[in-house]
Amino acid sequence: MAAKRRRRPRLAVELTVALVVKFAALAVIWNIWFAHPASRHVDASAIGAAVYSSEATKADGGRSHARP
């Protein structure tokens, strides 16, 4: 019975450490990939310039893209 009493606090400590490490990893991942929102200064002309100025457009003169 004494062995079980010594084992429970160790299990609790191991679980707590594992959860803290996981939450820290999730916080780092969130800050690296998801915390910075995309640019809100996107308009139709900027999107059109990005789509129609690609290398494929330059190579074939713009014939591969759909026209509005």
N, C-alpha and C positions, 0 to 999 in steps of 0.2 A: 504494500500500500504506500510505503514511503517513496518508492520509485515513481509511482504515478504522480504524487504531489510535486516532486522535483521536475517532472517532465512537462506538466501543463504550463508553467510560466515560460519555459524555454520555447514551447510551441507558440505561445502568444507573442513572444518577442520575435520569433522567426516570421510569423505571419505579418506582424506590424512592419518589420523591416522590408519584407517583400512588397507590401502595399505602398509604402513610402517610395521605394525605388520605382515602382510602376507609375505612380502619380507624377514623380519627377520626370520620368521619361516621356509621359504624355504631355506634360507642360512644355518640355523642350521641343517636342514634335509640333505642338500647336504653335509655339512662337516662331518656329522656323518656316512652316508651310502655310499656316492658316490665319495667323494674326494680322497680316498686312492685307487690307482689302485692295481689290483691283482699282485701277484708276477710274475715277468717276468722270473724268473729262474726255469721254469717248463720244464722238458724234458720227453722223453718217459719213461725212467727208473723210474723217480719220480712218474709219473702217474700210471705206472704198480705196483709200490710198494704200492701206496695208494689204488688201486683197489683190488689187490690180498692179501692185509694184513688186510682186513676187518674181522669183527667177523663172518660173514656168511662163509667166506672162511676157517677160522680156525675150525669152527664147523663141516663142511662136507668134509674137506680135499681138498678143491679147486674144487670140481666137479660141483658146481653151476655156475661157470664162464666159459665163452666161451674161448677157447684157440685159439691163432693165428695160 
